[in-house]
Amino acid sequence: MHPEARQVSPDSLPVIPVAGLCSSDPVQRQAVGDALRTACASTGFFYCVDHGIPPALIDAVLAESKAFFARSPTDKAALDKARSPCNRGYEPLRNQTLEAGTPPDLKEGFYIGEEQPANAAELRFNQGPNQWPRNSAGFRPTMMAYFAALNILAERLMRGIALSLGLEETFFTRFCQNPQATLRLLHYPPQPSDPQPGEKGCGAHTDFGGLTLLLQDASGGLQVRGPDDTWIHATPILGSFIVNLGDMIARWTNDRYRSTLHRVVNTSGTDRYSVPFFHSGNPDYVISCLPGCLAPGETPRYPSVTVQDHLREMYQRTYGQ
C-alpha cells in the first residue's frame, strides 16, 4: 500500500518570480523579499521561476543524468562514493535511510561538488576531488556549468532572504563566500506494487543545509508536509525549481522560517529523475540566531555551530559515518 497524499493545485506552494532580485530598482528587489518572507514563514517551500538558468542547460543536465544511470552496474560501481574520502561519486540503491524506522530509500544517486585537490578532504568535510565517468565527454562540463550557475542563483536568493528578514541585502555575503555546495543526481525506480511497510523512494526528512534548489522531471512524486499535517503533492511546473529551506536556516531564524518535512513516493509507473542542489555556505561560517528573530524575552533554541560541524553531524545521522 502506497503512502497517501492530497492532490492539490500547484498554487498550494507559492510561485515566486525572482528576476526582480537582479533589478537596479530596490523596490523590485524588496518585492521579491516580501514574497519570500511569506513562503519561508509558512511552508518553507516555493516554486522559483524567472530564474535565468538556460533551458538548454537544464535539459542537458537531465539527459546526462539519465544516461549515467543507464550505465552498467559495473561502470557505476567503479565510481562508488565509498572509494572517495569526501563523499563524491555513485551512491547505490538503498544506501541511505532518511526516515528512521523505515526500509532504506529506493533511489540511487551521484554526488558532485566543487573540484578540489585531494588534500582538501583532510581539511574540510565533504570537500575534495570528484569522481567522473569515463567515455562521457559531455557529463563533466555539463555538470560543472550547472553547478556554477546554481551557486550564483543560490547567492542571489540569499540576498532575497536577507531582504525578507529586514536585514541589509549583503548580510549573507560572507556566508556565501567559498560555499560548500553539493549537486546530487537522483534516480528513483517505480514504487513497487507491493512495497515493504514504510518503503519509499525517499523517506520523510528535512534537508541539512541552507537552500535546496530542486530540478525535477515531469514524473512527480515529491510530497511536502502541509500545515495541517497532511502530505501534499508538489506538482512539477515546467521550467521551475522547487526551493526549500534547510535546517540551518531554521536554526538561524530560531524556527521563524521553516525547514519542512518532505519525501518522495514514485507512483508514476516509470523512472523518476531529479537533481537537487544543496547550498550550505562557507564551512567556517558560524550559524547563530539572527538579529530580529527573537521575540521579547525569547532565547535562542540552538547553540552556535559552524556550517562544517552542522553538516558533519547531519551526515552521521543518516549514513552512520
Secondary structure by P-SEA (a helix, b strand, c coil): ccbbbbbccccccccccccccccccaaaaaaaaaaaaaaaacccbbbbccccccaaaaaaaaaaaaaaaaccaaaaaaacccccccccccccccccccccccccccccbbbbccccccccccccccccbbbbbccccccaaaaaaaaaaaaaaaaaaaaaaaaaaccccccccccccccbbbbbbbbbcccccccccccccccbbbbcccbbbbbbcccccccccccccbbbbcccccccccccccaaaaaaacccccbbbbbbbccccbbbbbbbbbbbccccccccccccccccccccccccccaaaaaaaaaaacccc
